[in-house]
Amino acid sequence: NGMSRDIALMRLMGPNPDATLKFMERLVAEMRSKELLLEKGKRAARLVGRIHKGQPKLSDLYDVVTGAINTPDSPLRASILAGNRNILTSAYLGGAIFSALSDRAFSVATETLNGVPHVKVMARAVKMLNPLSTNDRRLATQAGFINDIALGSAIGAQRYIGEIVGPMWTRRIADTSLRLGLLSPWTTWSRNAFALEFLAEFTNHLGRSFDNLLEPHRLALERAGITSADWDLIRATRPWTDAVTGTRILRIHDVLGELSEGAAEAPTRQRREFQRRFDVAMKLQSMVLEEADMAVPQVSARTIAFITAGHREGTFFGDVARNGFLFKSFLVTMVLTHLRRAAFGKNFGRHAKAKYAAQLIIGTTIMGVLGDQLNQLSKGR
């Protein structure tokens, strides 16, 4: 995890990410200062207050991504409070499986936007939840989608409260409770079912050129920055066939391919071709994972940065924010993901924004009422 994060940071921000962050902050301040020089009166006064306004948010987000936000100022206090949050999580979210039914509303809206069949996703998720069959779970793993349950992570809780920290024994209690309550399996296999069917849709249309793709598929590629040339490279990849089920799927690592032995001595042309395939594969993977996060929402780095406002664990304000938003961060996630997309999303089809917003409002209302009723029935009320 840590090594992958560090490699990703260096690929995006160079060999010294911290220095790049400071450069970005200076650049933002300079741009706003130049904008200030061209203004006067009340607008100039407002711009003065905005010169450094974006810098804390950028550094806060960076601290969340690097994990620095979880470095406590007071280890003992941070450990006690984090352990208490884990116990509360096991107590309150252990029976949250009925509340998670609202995922279908988010998933349906995301599936409609991207042209993924609703029935196929739901059927795949049900098959993955079947303890007597391993074929679909194995297929998702071989397609490159991580089985978070096998990692021992309380993935069901992370979607509501972010990364699980604290004493190991409290983390195990939270993880066990969410497994037994089916929230962790539901979260993991619902995400993987969507991702698998999303890739399957593109696999089924590899024979089409970029301009002849179905509009939802083409717009999804455009939102991910995948061009016509990138799509031609992707469609030239031979899909992988599962030997047991016969399912054909376009896997991300097949698009990437392999650089033959002796990479350091490989011809420049070969290395450049591999780099291009790598960039395209990363775009495709980012598209699939980002849409999976929309279909089954989880607390993101942006959400944690917004809630904590840069305050670390073990500090007064940091602990107040983490405890106060323990079960409320999911609402912040909705605002920063689905509502933000409905309001400011780009590359939507005709009337797609209105349809997307309507599906969210109607779907979450219906599934929320149904989930609440089932929850009350489970308690004998």
Secondary structure by P-SEA (a helix, b strand, c coil): caaaaaaaaaacccccaaaaaaaaaaaaaaaaaaaaaacccaaaaaaaaacccaaaaaaaaaaaaaccccccccaaaaaaaaaaaaaaaaaccccccccccaaaaaaaaaaaaacccaaaaaaaaaaaaccccaaaaaaaaaaccccccccccaaaaaaccccccccaaaaaaaaaaaaaaaaaaaaaaaaaaaaaaaaaaaaaccccccccccaaaaaaaaaacccaaaaaaaaabbbbbccccccccccccccccccccccccccaaaaaaaaaaaaaaaaaaaaaaaaaaaacccccaaaaaaaacccccccaaaaaaaaaacccaaaaaaaacaaaaaccccccccaaaaaaaaaaaaaaaaaaaaaaaaaaaaacc
